[in-house]
Amino acid sequence: MNRHLVRAAEVTALRQKTRAIDEEPTVKVNESIAKAAFYYEKLRNVIDYQDEHLFLKNAIKRIIKRHRVFAANGIPEKLLRELVWAGYFENNSLPTRYVEDIDQILKKYEFIKTNIGSKTLRRKKLNSVFSGLIACDIESLLSPAVSKEEFICFAKEIIKKNISLNPSEIGANELDIQIDISIERLLFMSDYDQIFFKLIGKSYDQWPDITKEKARDLASNFSRIYGLINNSINQNKKSKIQKYVKKQLPVFLVLWNVIVSNRDPEGLLKSRSKVKELSKLFIESRNKELVRKVMRALARGVLFVLLTKTVFALLIEYPYELKVLQEINYPALIINVSLPPIVLVIAGLFIKIPSGSNSEKLLRMVESVAFADTLPAKPLVSLSGKRSRNYVVYNTVYFLLSLAILVVVGWGLDKIHFNPVSIALFYMFVSLVSFLAFRTRATAKELEVEVSEDGLVAGVINFLLLPFVSIGKYLSDKWSEYNFTLFFWDFIVEAPFKTIILVFESWLSFTREKREDFE
């Protein structure tokens, strides 16, 4: 059996045995007061539409950014307290020794950033990169994923056996990097920050506990290292390697979940029948959960659209019509608010879970990978795929038809008296929800190893929405960077709200101490 798979099971077992047994001071909050922050965090995560597994990392990034604007002192203590408030960690579960660890992390990156002499990177980009590194470093401290790293090594070894590329197409080191990025991005749904953090760690020994000398060396070479890593990540997005890895991931998704959810992962891997049994149970439960997961994602999408669209309507659309046009187009407002959620609901109706035959095939693949170290799949032998002679023609026709769809929709909106601002917001929100629906559909296919075909109606709807999906993909990538509603929530709403919670919590602590004086 593969040594990395065994090691992943060993580390998982060790973490389960040693979790939360140390007797030491911990971060304690008032649970009654913390409920307000918990529900706010739920609302905040809806507004900044993101995958659930990114909540912790992005919350760390957001909290540190806010405290650096208002006060540079005591950030580690405030961060830990807010993470417990928000429900990312249970009360009394985070050791207070993390305060010193987080303080060292902040000082480490401040030292590196201060010593970067090159002006190749703009200050805004540099701040963004380091905010991501800090958040990932703290996340790995508070929620370590050692067993995950071992499992990635296992998956990479198995997949590489099926890849026989000519060295002239890609070097051995770059192939390893591309497979690593693909597994991180597709299996563990890591974002840019998390992938960058992992790859920069591969460039330096003892990362993230880097020495001062190596930190200075990293600073002097940061522009070059950033360029190499950034190119690797960007090249992966549409690479043939990523597409190949994506097809192989269902089997690794099953194995990973079976291992981390089992109380005796070491003993599990000694029993072929037990692995098969638990894999079957996981596939069945996952398929049932997919329906709820899809509905939950769609519901979050609807809330995201309603909340952000309401802000845009109040701050842009309504004032523009009132001041410039001197009349309110209520039908346009209603359509702009109601249509995007309707698109999401309709998209949800066409999402299907994998079939029974798909599950049987997946089980056979799991058994082969776990006990024979063999992936029963067609090998990847070349990165230069041959395109049909008609590809250029089809691509041109597709572009013209997509453009025609967008033009016809714009013409129709103009005919029902949409103004330019309303039309722009219509395109923006319909595009965003189309992309969200596309991503939700991909989630429903995460265990699919048999290619399923869409029906005629679904095929037509998909074609009509593809131009909007393309726009939505671009907008989604830029959303967090340019979404001014997030600034409103983070600095106008969240900052005073968290201050009020802190004051209330401090006051309750004070009154409790006074009460104890009389007891």
Backbone torsions as a table, in degrees:
resi	resn	phi	psi	omega
1	MET	NA	145.7	-176.5
2	ASN	-58.2	131.7	-175.2
3	ARG	-64.6	-33.2	-179.7
4	HIS	-70.7	-34.3	177.2
5	LEU	-66.5	-42.7	177.5
6	VAL	-62.7	-43.3	-179.6
7	ARG	-64.8	-39.0	177.4
8	ALA	-60.2	-40.6	178.4
9	ALA	-67.5	-40.8	-180.0
10	GLU	-62.7	-46.2	-178.5
11	VAL	-66.7	-38.8	177.7
12	THR	-61.9	-43.2	178.8
13	ALA	-63.7	-41.0	-179.5
14	LEU	-63.7	-42.9	179.7
15	ARG	-64.8	-36.4	179.8
16	GLN	-68.0	-34.0	-177.5
17	LYS	-78.0	-31.2	-173.1
18	THR	-102.6	2.0	-175.1
19	ARG	-69.4	125.3	171.3
20	ALA	59.1	45.9	177.6
21	ILE	-113.0	-12.3	-177.7
22	ASP	-73.2	134.3	176.2
23	GLU	-92.9	100.7	-178.0
24	GLU	-155.0	162.2	179.9
25	PRO	-58.9	140.3	-178.3
26	THR	-130.0	166.5	177.9
27	VAL	-77.2	120.9	-177.8
28	LYS	-121.1	132.2	179.7
29	VAL	-126.6	164.3	174.7
30	ASN	-78.6	113.5	-172.6
31	GLU	-65.9	-33.0	179.5
32	SER	-65.3	-45.5	178.9
33	ILE	-68.7	-37.1	-176.1
34	ALA	-64.6	-22.1	-179.4
35	LYS	-60.1	-35.2	179.2
36	ALA	-63.5	-44.0	178.3
37	ALA	-67.0	-34.1	178.9
38	PHE	-62.3	-46.9	-179.0
39	TYR	-71.3	-32.2	175.2
40	TYR	-62.9	-42.4	-178.6
41	GLU	-62.4	-37.5	176.6
42	LYS	-60.9	-45.6	179.0
43	LEU	-64.2	-43.2	-178.4
44	ARG	-62.1	-37.4	179.7
45	ASN	-71.0	-23.3	174.7
46	VAL	-73.8	-41.3	-177.2
47	ILE	-64.8	-44.4	177.0
48	ASP	-95.7	82.3	-171.2
49	TYR	-59.0	120.7	-177.2
50	GLN	-154.0	164.5	177.4
51	ASP	-70.8	146.5	-172.8
52	GLU	-61.0	-34.9	-177.1
53	HIS	-70.4	-9.3	178.9
54	LEU	-95.9	-3.5	-175.0
55	PHE	-57.0	-48.5	-176.0
56	LEU	-63.0	-51.0	-178.5
57	LYS	-59.8	-44.3	-178.4
58	ASN	-70.8	-30.9	176.5
59	ALA	-66.8	-42.4	177.0
60	ILE	-59.3	-46.5	-179.4
61	LYS	-60.8	-43.9	-177.0
62	ARG	-69.1	-43.5	-177.3
63	ILE	-65.7	-44.3	179.6
64	ILE	-63.9	-41.8	179.6
65	LYS	-60.7	-43.1	-179.1
66	ARG	-66.0	-44.5	-178.2
67	HIS	-69.3	-29.4	177.4
68	ARG	-69.4	-26.9	178.0
69	VAL	-74.6	-42.7	-173.1
70	PHE	-93.7	-33.4	-179.2
71	ALA	-162.8	127.9	-176.2
72	ALA	-86.6	-10.4	-175.5
73	ASN	-94.5	146.4	173.8
74	GLY	69.2	22.2	-177.4
75	ILE	-61.3	-45.5	-178.8
76	PRO	-57.1	-45.4	179.8
77	GLU	-62.9	-43.5	-179.0
78	LYS	-65.7	-38.7	179.4
79	LEU	-62.0	-50.1	-178.5
80	LEU	-61.7	-41.3	-179.5
81	ARG	-64.3	-42.8	-179.0
82	GLU	-68.8	-33.7	177.9
83	LEU	-66.7	-35.5	175.8
84	VAL	-72.4	-41.9	174.9
85	TRP	-51.8	-47.5	-173.5
86	ALA	-75.1	-6.8	176.7
87	GLY	88.9	10.9	178.0
88	TYR	-73.1	-26.0	176.3
89	PHE	-136.8	148.0	179.6
90	GLU	-69.4	153.1	176.7
91	ASN	-61.1	139.0	-179.1
92	ASN	66.4	23.6	-179.4
93	SER	-108.7	-21.1	-178.7
94	LEU	-94.9	118.3	177.8
95	PRO	-64.8	141.4	-179.9
96	THR	-69.3	-14.3	176.7
97	ARG	-63.7	-17.8	176.9
98	TYR	-64.9	-20.0	179.3
99	VAL	-59.8	-47.3	179.6
100	GLU	-66.8	-40.2	179.5
101	ASP	-61.9	-44.5	-179.5
102	ILE	-67.6	-37.1	177.7
103	ASP	-61.4	-40.0	178.3
104	GLN	-67.1	-37.1	177.4
105	ILE	-62.5	-45.8	179.9
106	LEU	-62.5	-41.5	179.4
107	LYS	-67.2	-37.0	-179.7
108	LYS	-60.8	-48.8	-178.0
109	TYR	-73.0	-29.6	175.8
110	GLU	-65.9	-38.6	177.9
111	PHE	-64.7	-45.2	-179.2
112	ILE	-63.9	-46.8	-177.1
113	LYS	-64.7	-37.6	-179.4
114	THR	-65.9	-31.9	-175.6
115	ASN	-92.7	4.7	175.6
116	ILE	-77.1	115.5	-176.4
117	GLY	-91.3	-26.0	-176.8
118	SER	-68.9	143.7	176.8
119	LYS	-107.6	21.4	179.1
120	THR	-64.2	-40.4	-179.5
121	LEU	-91.6	134.4	176.3
122	ARG	-69.2	153.4	-177.0
123	ARG	-59.3	-38.3	-179.6
124	LYS	-64.4	-43.4	178.8
125	LYS	-66.1	-41.2	179.9
126	LEU	-62.2	-43.8	179.0
127	ASN	-63.1	-38.9	179.4
128	SER	-65.3	-44.4	179.7
129	VAL	-62.4	-45.0	-177.5
130	PHE	-72.3	-31.0	174.2
131	SER	-61.8	-41.5	177.6
132	GLY	-65.7	-42.2	179.3
133	LEU	-63.3	-43.5	179.6
134	ILE	-62.4	-45.6	-179.2
135	ALA	-62.4	-42.1	-179.8
136	CYS	-68.4	-38.1	179.3
137	ASP	-64.1	-45.5	179.7
138	ILE	-68.3	-38.6	177.1
139	GLU	-60.8	-42.7	180.0
140	SER	-67.8	-26.6	175.6
141	LEU	-71.9	-46.6	-175.5
142	LEU	-81.0	-28.7	-177.4
143	SER	-138.7	73.6	-174.8
144	PRO	-64.5	150.2	-177.2
145	ALA	-131.8	53.1	-178.5
146	VAL	-64.1	-44.2	-179.3
147	SER	-62.6	-30.8	177.2
148	LYS	-63.4	-41.9	-179.6
149	GLU	-64.2	-40.6	177.7
150	GLU	-64.3	-38.6	-179.2
151	PHE	-68.6	-36.1	176.7
152	ILE	-62.4	-41.3	176.9
153	CYS	-61.2	-40.4	178.0
154	PHE	-62.7	-50.3	-178.7
155	ALA	-61.7	-39.6	-179.1
156	LYS	-65.1	-42.2	179.2
157	GLU	-61.6	-43.3	-179.1
158	ILE	-66.2	-44.9	-177.8
159	ILE	-66.4	-39.4	-178.3
160	LYS	-61.9	-27.3	178.1
161	LYS	-63.2	-23.9	-178.8
162	ASN	-98.7	6.2	179.8
163	ILE	-115.4	116.7	-179.7
164	SER	-125.8	79.9	-176.2
165	LEU	-99.9	148.9	176.3
166	ASN	-68.2	131.6	179.1
167	PRO	-54.5	-23.4	178.6
168	SER	-70.6	-21.4	179.6
169	GLU	-83.0	-40.1	-179.8
170	ILE	-159.5	138.0	179.4
171	GLY	-74.5	161.8	-177.7
172	ALA	-61.5	-41.3	-178.8
173	ASN	-67.3	-43.8	179.6
174	GLU	-67.2	-34.4	176.7
175	LEU	-62.1	-45.1	177.2
176	ASP	-58.3	-43.6	-179.0
177	ILE	-63.9	-43.6	-178.5
178	GLN	-66.1	-37.9	177.0
179	ILE	-68.5	-42.6	176.8
180	ASP	-56.0	-50.6	-179.1
181	ILE	-60.5	-42.7	-178.3
182	SER	-62.0	-44.3	-179.9
183	ILE	-66.5	-44.3	178.0
184	GLU	-59.2	-47.2	-174.5
185	ARG	-71.7	-38.8	-171.3
186	LEU	-96.5	-38.9	-178.8
187	LEU	-84.1	-46.0	-177.3
188	PHE	-102.8	3.2	175.4
189	MET	53.6	37.6	179.0
190	SER	-69.2	145.6	178.3
191	ASP	-96.6	-174.3	-175.7
192	TYR	-57.2	-46.1	-178.4
193	ASP	-57.3	-47.1	-175.4
194	GLN	-68.4	-38.7	178.3
195	ILE	-68.4	-42.4	178.6
196	PHE	-60.8	-43.8	179.6
197	PHE	-59.9	-42.2	-179.6
198	LYS	-68.1	-43.9	-176.2
199	LEU	-69.8	-35.1	178.5
200	ILE	-69.4	-28.2	176.2
201	GLY	-68.1	-27.9	177.9
202	LYS	-71.3	-18.1	-178.6
203	SER	-85.9	-15.6	-176.3
204	TYR	-134.9	131.9	177.7
205	ASP	-66.9	153.4	177.6
206	GLN	59.3	24.1	175.4
207	TRP	-75.1	138.9	7.9
208	PRO	-90.8	2.2	178.6
209	ASP	-82.6	60.8	-174.5
210	ILE	-75.4	142.8	178.6
211	THR	-74.5	165.3	-178.6
212	LYS	-64.8	-36.9	179.3
213	GLU	-64.9	-44.5	180.0
214	LYS	-71.1	-31.0	176.1
215	ALA	-63.7	-39.8	177.8
216	ARG	-67.5	-37.2	177.7
217	ASP	-65.8	-40.9	177.1
218	LEU	-61.1	-42.1	179.8
219	ALA	-61.2	-43.5	-177.7
220	SER	-70.0	-24.1	-179.3
221	ASN	-110.3	13.0	-170.1
222	PHE	-63.0	-41.6	-178.5
223	SER	-60.0	-42.6	179.2
224	ARG	-67.3	-44.8	-180.0
225	ILE	-64.7	-42.2	177.7
226	TYR	-59.2	-44.1	-179.6
227	GLY	-61.0	-44.0	-179.6
228	LEU	-64.5	-47.3	-178.3
229	ILE	-67.0	-43.5	-179.3
230	ASN	-61.6	-40.5	177.8
231	ASN	-64.2	-42.1	180.0
232	SER	-62.7	-42.5	-179.7
233	ILE	-66.2	-44.4	-178.8
234	ASN	-67.6	-37.9	178.8
235	GLN	-65.4	-29.3	-176.5
236	ASN	-69.4	-27.0	-171.7
237	LYS	-56.1	-39.1	-177.3
238	LYS	-122.6	19.6	-176.9
239	SER	-76.1	154.7	178.1
240	LYS	-68.3	-28.7	177.6
241	ILE	-64.6	-44.8	179.5
242	GLN	-62.1	-42.1	179.5
243	LYS	-63.8	-36.9	178.9
244	TYR	-68.0	-46.6	180.0
245	VAL	-60.7	-38.9	-178.8
246	LYS	-58.3	-37.3	179.9
247	LYS	-69.1	-24.0	-175.5
248	GLN	-94.8	-6.7	-169.4
249	LEU	-71.5	-29.4	-178.1
250	PRO	-52.2	-41.1	-178.8
251	VAL	-64.7	-37.9	180.0
252	PHE	-74.9	-32.1	176.1
253	LEU	-62.5	-42.1	178.7
254	VAL	-64.6	-49.8	-177.9
255	LEU	-60.8	-43.7	-179.0
256	TRP	-60.2	-47.0	-178.1
257	ASN	-69.0	-34.0	177.9
258	VAL	-65.4	-40.6	-178.4
259	ILE	-69.1	-50.9	-173.2
260	VAL	-73.0	-19.0	-179.2
261	SER	-95.6	-2.0	-177.0
262	ASN	-96.1	140.0	-178.2
263	ARG	-74.0	-21.9	179.4
264	ASP	-130.7	68.6	-176.0
265	PRO	-61.9	-30.1	179.2
266	GLU	-67.4	-46.5	179.2
267	GLY	-68.1	-30.9	-179.1
268	LEU	-57.5	-44.0	-174.8
269	LEU	-72.0	-5.2	176.5
270	LYS	-90.2	-6.3	-177.1
271	SER	-122.6	110.2	179.0
272	ARG	-63.0	-42.8	-177.8
273	SER	-65.6	-36.0	-179.7
274	LYS	-68.6	-41.1	177.5
275	VAL	-61.0	-43.8	-179.3
276	LYS	-65.1	-42.0	-179.4
277	GLU	-63.7	-48.1	-178.9
278	LEU	-69.2	-32.9	176.7
279	SER	-64.6	-41.4	178.9
280	LYS	-63.5	-43.7	178.8
281	LEU	-63.0	-40.4	179.5
282	PHE	-65.0	-44.9	-179.5
283	ILE	-60.3	-44.0	-179.9
284	GLU	-64.3	-45.3	-179.1
285	SER	-69.0	-35.9	180.0
286	ARG	-66.3	-40.7	178.7
287	ASN	-63.2	-37.5	177.2
288	LYS	-70.6	-40.2	179.9
289	GLU	-66.9	-27.0	-178.4
290	LEU	-57.9	-38.1	-179.6
291	VAL	-62.4	-47.5	179.2
292	ARG	-66.2	-38.3	-179.5
293	LYS	-64.3	-41.9	178.9
294	VAL	-65.2	-44.6	-180.0
295	MET	-64.2	-38.4	178.7
296	ARG	-65.1	-42.3	178.9
297	ALA	-64.3	-41.3	179.3
298	LEU	-66.6	-40.0	178.9
299	ALA	-62.9	-42.3	177.0
300	ARG	-63.4	-36.7	178.0
301	GLY	-64.3	-41.2	179.0
302	VAL	-63.6	-46.2	178.9
303	LEU	-62.5	-41.0	178.3
304	PHE	-57.8	-47.6	-179.1
305	VAL	-65.2	-46.7	-177.2
306	LEU	-62.1	-43.9	-177.8
307	LEU	-69.2	-48.4	-178.3
308	THR	-71.0	-37.5	179.6
309	LYS	-66.2	-36.0	178.0
310	THR	-63.2	-41.7	178.2
311	VAL	-63.2	-45.0	179.2
312	PHE	-62.7	-40.3	-179.3
313	ALA	-64.1	-42.8	-177.8
314	LEU	-71.5	-35.7	-174.2
315	LEU	-93.4	-23.8	-174.6
316	ILE	-124.0	-63.1	-170.6
317	GLU	-64.0	-51.1	-177.3
318	TYR	-63.8	-48.6	178.0
319	PRO	-61.9	-36.8	179.9
320	TYR	-62.7	-46.5	-179.2
321	GLU	-67.3	-36.2	-177.1
322	LEU	-72.8	-42.5	-174.7
323	LYS	-88.1	-41.3	-174.8
324	VAL	-89.3	-52.3	-177.3
325	LEU	-87.0	-19.1	178.8
326	GLN	59.8	29.3	171.8
327	GLU	-159.4	150.2	-178.2
328	ILE	-103.3	124.1	177.3
329	ASN	-91.3	86.9	-175.9
330	TYR	-63.9	-38.8	175.9
331	PRO	-57.9	-40.0	179.0
332	ALA	-65.4	-41.7	178.4
333	LEU	-61.5	-43.9	-178.8
334	ILE	-64.6	-44.0	179.4
335	ILE	-63.4	-44.3	-178.3
336	ASN	-63.5	-33.1	-179.2
337	VAL	-82.9	-38.4	-171.9
338	SER	-90.0	-32.5	-173.9
339	LEU	-64.7	-46.1	-179.9
340	PRO	-55.5	-46.0	176.2
341	PRO	-62.2	-34.1	178.6
342	ILE	-64.8	-39.8	177.4
343	VAL	-60.3	-41.5	178.8
344	LEU	-64.0	-43.5	-179.6
345	VAL	-63.6	-44.1	179.0
346	ILE	-62.5	-42.1	178.7
347	ALA	-60.3	-37.8	179.6
348	GLY	-63.6	-29.3	-179.1
349	LEU	-68.5	-22.9	-176.2
350	PHE	-99.5	5.0	179.6
351	ILE	-86.4	127.6	-178.4
352	LYS	-120.1	147.6	176.0
353	ILE	-86.7	157.8	-179.0
354	PRO	-60.1	153.8	-176.6
355	SER	-80.0	173.1	178.2
356	GLY	-64.9	-39.7	179.6
357	SER	-64.8	-32.8	175.9
358	ASN	-62.4	-41.8	-179.4
359	SER	-64.8	-40.6	179.6
360	GLU	-64.0	-42.7	178.9
361	LYS	-64.8	-39.2	179.8
362	LEU	-65.3	-38.7	177.9
363	LEU	-62.4	-41.4	178.6
364	ARG	-64.5	-37.3	178.9
365	MET	-67.6	-39.9	178.6
366	VAL	-60.6	-45.6	-179.8
367	GLU	-62.5	-41.1	-179.2
368	SER	-66.4	-42.7	-178.0
369	VAL	-70.9	-42.4	-175.0
370	ALA	-71.4	-36.5	-171.6
371	PHE	-115.2	-12.6	178.0
372	ALA	-119.6	-1.3	-178.1
373	ASP	52.2	34.5	-177.3
374	THR	-127.6	130.6	177.8
375	LEU	-100.5	108.3	-178.8
376	PRO	-74.2	80.5	-178.5
377	ALA	-148.4	157.3	178.6
378	LYS	-64.7	131.1	-177.0
379	PRO	-71.9	158.1	174.4
380	LEU	-99.7	117.2	-174.0
381	VAL	-115.4	-10.1	-178.2
382	SER	-156.2	145.8	176.5
383	LEU	-95.8	-8.9	-177.7
384	SER	-101.2	76.7	-179.8
385	GLY	-68.4	141.6	-179.9
386	LYS	-82.7	132.2	178.5
387	ARG	-99.8	151.6	179.4
388	SER	-61.9	151.0	177.2
389	ARG	-60.1	-26.7	-178.0
390	ASN	-88.8	3.2	-175.1
391	TYR	-57.9	-47.5	-177.8
392	VAL	-60.7	-41.3	179.7
393	VAL	-64.4	-49.2	-179.3
394	TYR	-61.8	-40.0	-179.1
395	ASN	-65.6	-38.6	177.8
396	THR	-66.8	-43.0	178.7
397	VAL	-63.3	-42.5	179.9
398	TYR	-61.4	-43.7	179.3
399	PHE	-61.8	-44.4	-179.0
400	LEU	-66.0	-40.7	179.2
401	LEU	-66.9	-40.5	178.4
402	SER	-62.2	-44.0	178.2
403	LEU	-62.5	-39.8	179.5
404	ALA	-63.2	-41.0	179.1
405	ILE	-60.8	-46.3	-179.9
406	LEU	-64.0	-39.7	179.6
407	VAL	-67.4	-44.2	-179.7
408	VAL	-62.6	-42.2	178.4
409	VAL	-62.5	-44.5	178.4
410	GLY	-61.8	-40.6	177.8
411	TRP	-63.0	-42.4	179.7
412	GLY	-64.7	-39.9	178.7
413	LEU	-65.7	-38.4	178.3
414	ASP	-64.4	-36.4	-179.4
415	LYS	-66.9	-27.0	178.4
416	ILE	-100.9	23.6	168.0
417	HIS	71.0	32.4	169.3
418	PHE	-72.2	135.7	175.1
419	ASN	-85.5	169.4	-176.9
420	PRO	-55.1	-39.3	179.8
421	VAL	-66.3	-43.3	179.9
422	SER	-64.3	-38.2	178.8
423	ILE	-65.8	-43.4	179.8
424	ALA	-62.1	-43.0	179.3
425	LEU	-68.2	-34.0	176.8
426	PHE	-61.1	-50.6	179.3
427	TYR	-59.7	-42.7	-176.2
428	MET	-63.4	-49.3	-174.3
429	PHE	-77.9	-35.8	175.5
430	VAL	-65.7	-37.1	177.7
431	SER	-65.8	-43.5	179.9
432	LEU	-62.8	-46.0	-178.4
433	VAL	-71.0	-30.1	176.0
434	SER	-64.0	-41.5	177.9
435	PHE	-68.8	-38.6	176.8
436	LEU	-62.7	-40.3	177.9
437	ALA	-64.7	-39.4	178.3
438	PHE	-62.1	-43.8	178.7
439	ARG	-67.1	-38.0	178.6
440	THR	-64.6	-38.7	177.5
441	ARG	-64.0	-38.9	178.1
442	ALA	-63.5	-35.1	177.2
443	THR	-61.8	-39.7	-179.5
444	ALA	-68.2	-15.6	-178.5
445	LYS	-104.5	15.8	-173.2
446	GLU	-66.0	-21.7	178.3
447	LEU	-108.0	16.5	-175.6
448	GLU	-86.7	120.6	174.6
449	VAL	-114.0	-10.8	173.4
450	GLU	-106.7	129.5	-177.8
451	VAL	-70.4	123.9	178.1
452	SER	-104.4	145.7	-178.4
453	GLU	-105.7	144.9	178.0
454	ASP	-78.6	152.5	174.0
455	GLY	-75.3	177.6	-177.0
456	LEU	-62.0	-47.5	-177.4
457	VAL	-63.8	-47.0	179.4
458	ALA	-62.4	-38.1	179.3
459	GLY	-63.2	-42.1	179.1
460	VAL	-65.6	-44.5	179.8
461	ILE	-62.1	-42.6	179.0
462	ASN	-61.0	-42.3	-179.4
463	PHE	-64.6	-42.0	-178.9
464	LEU	-66.9	-30.0	-177.6
465	LEU	-88.9	-15.0	-175.8
466	LEU	-55.6	-42.7	177.9
467	PRO	-60.1	-38.4	178.8
468	PHE	-70.9	-34.6	177.3
469	VAL	-61.4	-41.7	179.7
470	SER	-62.0	-43.9	178.1
471	ILE	-66.6	-41.9	-179.5
472	GLY	-62.0	-36.3	177.9
473	LYS	-61.8	-44.5	179.7
474	TYR	-64.7	-45.6	-179.1
475	LEU	-64.1	-38.3	-179.6
476	SER	-64.0	-40.0	178.6
477	ASP	-64.2	-32.3	-176.4
478	LYS	-96.8	-5.4	-169.5
479	TRP	-59.8	-52.5	-176.6
480	SER	-64.7	-30.3	-177.1
481	GLU	-74.6	-36.0	-173.3
482	TYR	-117.4	2.0	-177.8
483	ASN	-75.4	100.6	-176.7
484	PHE	-69.7	-17.8	177.5
485	THR	-65.3	-29.6	177.7
486	LEU	-67.8	-38.2	175.7
487	PHE	-60.5	-41.9	179.1
488	PHE	-59.4	-47.1	-177.5
489	TRP	-70.7	-39.3	-174.7
490	ASP	-73.5	-38.2	-172.4
491	PHE	-110.9	-30.0	179.8
492	ILE	-88.7	-35.3	-177.6
493	VAL	-101.1	-55.7	-170.9
494	GLU	-66.7	-42.9	-176.3
495	ALA	-58.0	-54.4	178.6
496	PRO	-67.7	-33.2	-179.9
497	PHE	-62.1	-47.4	179.7
498	LYS	-67.4	-32.4	177.7
499	THR	-64.7	-42.4	178.6
500	ILE	-62.7	-42.4	179.2
501	ILE	-62.1	-42.6	179.8
502	LEU	-62.9	-41.9	179.4
503	VAL	-63.4	-45.0	179.3
504	PHE	-62.1	-42.6	-178.6
505	GLU	-65.0	-42.0	178.9
506	SER	-64.2	-40.8	-179.9
507	TRP	-64.8	-42.9	178.7
508	LEU	-64.0	-37.8	177.3
509	SER	-64.2	-41.0	179.2
510	PHE	-64.0	-47.2	-178.7
511	THR	-65.1	-33.0	177.6
512	ARG	-65.8	-40.3	178.4
513	GLU	-65.8	-40.9	178.6
514	LYS	-64.2	-38.7	179.8
515	ARG	-64.8	-38.9	-179.5
516	GLU	-66.6	-25.7	178.8
517	ASP	-65.6	-25.8	-177.4
518	PHE	-96.7	-5.8	-177.7
519	GLU	-85.3	NA	NA
